[in-house]
Amino acid sequence: MNRTGSGRIGLLIVNLGTPDAPTAPAVKRYLAEFLSDRRVVEIPAIVWQPILRGIVLNTRPRKSAHAYQQVWTDEGSPLAAITKRQTSAIAEHFGDRLVVDYAMRYGNPAIGDRLEAMKAAGCDRILIAPLYPQYCGATTASVQDAAFAALGKMRWQPAIRTLPSYYDDPAYIGALKASVEASLAALDFTPDALVASFHGMPERTRTLGDPYADQCLETARLLGEALGRPLNVTFQSRFGRAKWLEPATDTTLAALPGQGVRKVALFAPGFSADCLETLEEIAIRGRETFLSAGGTNFAYMPCLNDGAAGLEMLEILLTRELDGWLAPS
């Protein structure tokens, strides 16, 4: 048994997660884990679990599986495939100076499993990097909860750092600007409006002090200034009966044509990789909503993904957080 370690440094990239397959049973397993997270659904378990087990998990998986089937690829879910490519590119950039791996908060590969693997590989220092630009208890904090729960089971823990939110970082704003401008240049029409759609959260989270909504608005303000044009900010993916952050993306897309906005380009700056919420909810259903309301042109512009601008931004942020651990290249 190695009791001294090898002094290696690990980097664990983490994203939200995805079912293992676009089938109702796989989606049911995924949703059971996701919707049982007290950070995601803050209703007391004694009230929520009967609803989840008795209603939600018996109705939603089939519908969600159909949605996943619309965007599934030969490499698996888009989120998994893109995260793998991001990880490979980051690993290539840092070379043998780092052990680079990825995990998902929900589903596979699990955070605890990958931390154990890094420890077994000799890592005594690990940077955990949740790829959420804006901090939210239901995303960033949940990743850290899972990581530290896994660490809590270890007698010998590695030293840990975590990547902070980067919603206003010049590298992030610059990467978004480059990505949006490249996407706009490739369009065959000039949009009447640019819509920045962020994932929604219940309004109650803001009241309780979560900074997510304000960080989204600040990202949009900074990006609008960088682009030299205003952005329409919306929030998507409402779930349940509670009041969520507004304006909602779907209702905004339905209303814009009636306001004289017939050509729209939409992007999702809060997502580090395209996923079900961008490719199915926005690029497919959002398009249908906008065109059926009288719009004439709709474009969904992709996330940063594993493009050059996004990867350069990640390399800048990660190098900064590894300062003092990682020798200069």
N, C-alpha and C positions, 0 to 999 in steps of 0.2 A: 504493500500500500504506500503510495506516494504521500508523505506527510509534509513535504516542503514546497510542492508545486514547482512549476517551471518558469514562473514570472511572465506568462503570456497574457496578452490583453485581448479581451473579447468585445465584439460589437454585436448586439442583438437588435435587429430592426423588427419592429412590431407594428402590425396593422390590425384592423378590426376582426376579420375572419370571414369564413365562407363555409357552406356545407361541402361535404366531400363529393357530392354528386347532385345533379339537378332532378332529384326524385323526392317524392313526398316523405318517405321514411328518413332520408338523409337531412332534408330540410327540417323535419320535426325534431331530430336530435340537436341540430344546430340552434333552432329557436328555443328549445327547452333550456339550453345553457345560456343563451343570450338574454332571454326574457326572465331568467331567474336571478340575474345579477341585480343586486339591490341598488347599484349605482344607476342602472338603466331604468328600472321600474321601482319607484320609491314608495309604492303602496305597501303597507304591512303584509308580510308573507302570509299570515293567517287569512287575510282577505284575498290577496292576489293569486296565490297558488291554486285554490279551487277554480278560479276563473281561467287561469292559464291551462291547467290540466283538463278541465272539463269542457271548455269552449274553444279557446284560442288554438291549442295544439290539435284539436279535432277538426278545425275549419281552415285555418290559415296555411298549413303546409302545402296542400295541393295547389292553392292559388299561387303561392310563392314559388313552388317548383316549376309551374308553367312559366312564370316570369324569368326564372333562372335559365330555363331552356331556350329562351329567346336570345340570350347573350353568351351561353356556354361555348367554349372553344375547344379545339383539339388538345390544348395545354391545360384544360380545366377551366375553372372560373376565371374571368378577367382579373379580378383582384389578386388571386393566387399567382397567376402567370406573370403579371406585371411586378408583383413584389419579389418573385424569384429573380426576374431580370434586373431589378434595382439592386438586389443583394449581390448578384454576380458582378455587376458593374462596380459596385462599391468595393467588393473584395479585390477585384483586379486593380482598382486605383490604389488601395493601401498595400497590396502585396502581402508578403509574409510578416509584415509588422503587426497584423491583426488577424484574429480568428473571427470571421464574419459569418453570421447566420441570421435566420429570420424566424419569427413565430407569429401566431395569430392569437388574439385575445380569446376568441371563441373558435372552437374547431381545432383543426390540425395544421401545422405542428404546434403543440401546446407550449406555452411560455416555460412552465416548469421543466418539461422534458428537455428543451433546448438549453436552459441554464445548467441542468445536470450534465448535458453533453459538453458544454463549454468548460465546466469545472473538470470533467474527466479528461479534457484535452489540455489541461494545465493552466487554464486561465484563472489568475487570482485577482484580476481587475476586469470589470465588465461595464461597458456603457450600454444602457438600455435606451433605445431610441424609438419612442412611439411616434409614428408619422402622422401626427395631428397638428397642423399649424396653430389652430386655436385651442386653448386649454378648455376642457370641460370635465366635470366630475364623472360623466358617463363614458368618457373615452380615455383621456390621459390618466386620470386618477384610477380608473378601473384597471388599466394596464399595470400601473404601479402596485395596486392592491394585489393583483395576481402574482406579480414578480416577488413581492416581499412575503406573500403567503408561502410561496415555494422556498424562498430563502429561510423562512422560519422553521422549516423542517430539516435544515442542514446544520450539522454540528460545526462544520468548518465552512464559513461563508466567504465568498470572494468580496472584495471591495466593490461598491456599486456607485455609479453615477447615472443620472437620467437626463435625457434631452429635454430642455424646457420648451414651452410653446414659442413659436417663432413668427407669430402673426404680423408683426411689424418690422421684422428684420429686413434690412435693405437687400440682402441676398435673395430672400423669398419674394419680395415685391418686384425685384428686378427680373427674377425668373418668370413670374406670372406675366409681367409686361412683355417680355420677349415671346412667351408662348402665345398670348392673346394676339399680339401684333402679327405673328407668323400665321396664325389661324385666320385672322381677318384678311390678310393679303391673299390667302388661297380661296376665298369665297368668290362666287360669281355674282354677288349682289352686295349692296351697301346697307347695313342694318340701320333701321330707324332708332333702335335702342339696343343697348347691351345689358343683359341680365346676369347678375352674379347670384347664383343659387347656392346657399349654404344648407347643410343639414339642419333640420329643425330640432328644437328642444321644447319641453313644456315651459310655458311662461313662468311657472312656479320656481323653476331652477334659477331664473334671473332674480326673482324676488328674494330667494334664499341666499343670494350672494355669489352665484356662479358667474365668472367673468366672460363666459363664452359669447353671448350675444354682443357685448360691447367690443370684444376682440374681432368678431366678424365685421362689425360696422367700421372699425378702425382699418382693417385690411382693405375693405372696399374703398374707404376714403383715400388711403394712400395710393392704392392702385389707380383709382380714378384720376388723381392728380398726376401720376406718372404717365398715364395714357393721354391725358389732356381732354378727357371727356367724362361726363357723369355716368354712373352705373346705377341700374335699378337693382336694389338688394332685396332678395326674397329668401324664404326658408321652406324647405321641402320635407317630405316623408313624415307627415303627421300620422299619429297612431293613437287610437283611443278617443275618449270624450273630453279630455282635459283641454284647456285653452293652450295653444302652442304659440311660439313666436310668429309674428306677422310682419309684413304681408306674406301670405302663402304663395308658393311658386305656381301651383296649379290654378288658383283663382286669378292670379296676376296674368298668366298666359291666356286665360279665357277672357279677361277684360281688355287687354291691350288693343286688339283690333278695333273695338268699339271706341277707343280713344285716338284712333287714327294711326296707330302703330301697326303696320302690316308686315314689316320685315324685322326679324329678331335674330340676334346671335346670343346664345346662352352658354355660360361656362360655370364650373363648380370649383371655386378656388379653395374650398375647405377640404377637398378630397385629394390625397396625394397620389391616388391611382384610380383609374376608372373601375367601376363596379356596378352592381345591380342598380344602385340608386342613381347612377348617372346614365348608364347605357340603356336601361329599360324604363325607369321612371321618367327620365328627362328626354333622352334621345328618341324614344319610341312613343310613350304615352304623352309626354309634354308636347311633342310635335303634333300629335293627333289633336290635342286640346286646342292648340294655337290655330292650326289650319281650319279646324271645324268651326272656330269662332270667327273666321273671316280673314285670318292672316294669309299672306301669299308666299312668304319665304321664311324658313326656319333653319337655323344651323346650331348644332351642338358642337362646341369646341372642346377638344379633349383636355384632360387633366395633365399635369406635368409628367406623370408616368415615368418612363425610363428615357425620356428625351434628354438631349444634351443640356438644356437650361436647368431642368430639374435635378439632374445628377450633379452638375457643377454646384448648385445651391446646397445639396446635401453634403457634398464633400467639404464645402466651406463650414457649414454648421457643425459637422461631426469632428472635423479637425480642431475646431475651436474647443469643443467639449472634451477632447482628448488631450488638451494641452497639459503638459506636465507628466503625462503617462507615456505619450507616444514621442519617440525621438524624431526630429525633423527628417524629412526624406532627402 
